[in-house]
Amino acid sequence: MAKLIFGMNQSLDGYVDHLEFGPSPTLFRHFIGDVRRKAGSVYGRRMYETMRYWDDHHPEWDADRRAFAGAWRSQPKWVVSRTLQSVGPNANLVGDDLEGAMLKLKAERDGEIAVAGPDLARSLTDLGLIDEYRIYLHPVVLGHGKPYFAGPRSPLRLIASDRIDEDVIRLTYAPA
């Protein structure tokens, strides 16, 4: 049975914004390995449209960006959207029955499936379907933006913490 994992970079004050701060080279390489190990990813429409960047070839990319793109392209993806009519390569559209689709996905797959985006994570949290939250805590304070947790949630318990690079700590929580 697969586990749904919501993990994102987060500022010290609780915001996610890839335009305001990004991963160091060490953390980026960590994410390459993480994507390679995942059984797939579930995206909301906005996050999927952002990530489609990796479907295109960019000759200026370095080896790490090419490696990330290759891992992302080969990974199965499920896109939750009421407005998209189609999705790109290696992706499937999830319709209105989010809970049923995710329960089926968890039952049919093994390994970890990434959940991408705080709004989708909130919907899955409300359904009790997120198995772990992985916060990659960065030493920046934004004072604005999209919060990691898009709404209130029940208590969590810390199950792991580890330093990923000199400035980023990954905190792993499970529902209490």
N, C-alpha and C positions, 0 to 999 in steps of 0.2 A: 504494500500500500504506500502510495506517495504521500509526502508531506508538503504542504503549502508554506513557503517561506517568504516573508516580506522583509526585504533588506534594502536600505538606501543610505547614502551619505546624508549626514545631518549636522547642522551647526550646533554650537553649545546652547543656543536659545531655542532649539527645537524645529528649525526650518530646513526644508530640502529645496535646493536651487542649483542645478548644475551649471547655470550661467554665472553664479556668484562665486563658486569655489568648485574645484575639481580634484580628481585624484592625483597624487604624486606618481612618478613612474613606478615606484614599488607597489603602490596600491593598485594602479592600473594593471600591472602584471598579475596581481592577486585576483582581480576581477576576470582576467582572461581565463585563468585556471578554474575559477568558480563557474563561469559560463560553460566551460567544457565539461564540468562534472554534473551540471544540472540535467534533469530529465526533460526540461522544457521551461517555458515561461508563459505566464498569463498577463496580458496587457489590457488596460483600458484604451479607448480610442486615442486620447491625446498623447499618452506615453508611447503607444505603438507608432503613431505618426512621427514622433520625435526620433524614435529608434530606427525608423526606416532609413535614416541617414546611412546606416551600416550596410544596407543592401547595395548601395552604389559603390563603384570603384573610384578611388581618389589616388592618382599617381603620386601625390606628395606625401602620402602616409608613410610613416616609419614601420619597422618590422612589428612592433607591438600593436599598432593600429590595424595592420593587415591581419595579425593573428586574432585580435578581438573580432574583427569583421567576419573572418572565416568561422570562428566558433559560434557567433551569433547567427550567421546564415544557416548553419547546419542544424541548429537547435529547433525542435518543434515549438510552435507558438500558437497560443489560443488568444483571440482578440475579442474582448467583450465590448459590443457596440450596438446601439439601436439605429445608428445612422449610416454606418459603412455598408456598402453593398458587396464589396469584395475586399480581399486582403492579399498581400504579396506572397512570395514563395515560402513554402514550408510553414504556412500559417493557416489556421482554421477560424472561422467566424463563430462566436458563441452568441446565440440568440437571447430571447427573453428569460429563459429558465436558468439563471446563473447558478442557483443552488444545485439543481439537478445536474447541470453540466459539470460543476466542480466536484460533486460527490462521485460522479461517474469517472471523471479524470483521476481522482485520487484512488479509486478502486481498481482501475485498469492499469495504472502505471506504478512503477517502483522508483524510489529515489526522491530527490528534492525537486520541486517545481517552484520557480521564482514567481512572486507576485510583484508586478511593477506598477508603482504609483500609489500615492496615499488615498485617492478617492476610491479606487478599486479595493485597496486594502481595507478601507472602512466598511464597504459593502460586505466583503468576505468576513471581516471581524464581527459585524452585526449578525451574520449567519453562523458564527462559531466555527469557521473553517480554517482560520490561520493557525498553523501549528507552532511557528516560531517567528519572532521579530528580531532582525539583525540590524542594529544601529551602528553605522560606521561614523563615530563621533569625531568631528574635526574641530580644531581650535580656532574657530571663527565665530563671531557674533554678527548676525545679519539685522536683527530688529524688525524684520518684515519677511513676507513670502508665504509659501505654502507650508503648513505644519506637517511634520512626519505623521503624527496622528491626526487624522481629519475630523475626529470627534472623540467623545468620551469612550472609554472602554473599561472592562472589568480589570481587576488587579493582575499584574504579571509577576513572575518570579524569575530572577536571574539564574540562568543555567550555565553561562560561560562568559568569559571575557578574555580577550587577547589583544596584544599590541600588533598591529599590522605593519606599520612603519613608524618612524620616529615621532610622528605627530598624531596618528590615528589609532583609536582603540575601537575594536568591535565588541559590542555588548550584545549578547544573545539572551532573549527572554522567551518564555513560554507562558501561555495562559495559566494562571494560578489555580 
